């Protein structure tokens, strides 16, 4: 139901755009969020967008990442600029602020590696 894509290897200071395609039944009624999980760390929410379009960002990505959504395509995006090595993680999308059974099944995520 949730398929993230667009990750890759990028040098520090570079940019990537992630995409997450969701089924229409999920997308139309929910806010969506982007999470990331670095090796040895817990999964954390980095950006969210409400069904009405309002956005919230973690302090660590504020000013560098932009979340957006295309309702016609049932897709949410994460534009990541000025990438840093500490942004290296597997990125996932899901309902924002969810945990346990409150989340939709997690997809495979997409790997982002920031390295020179």
ABEGO torsion letter per residue (X at the ends): XBBBBGBEBBBBGBBBBBBBBBBAAAAAABBBBBBBBBBGBBBBBABBBBAAGBBBBBAAABGABBBBBBAAAGBBBBBBBGBBAAABBBBBBBBBGBBEAABBBBBAEBBBBBBX
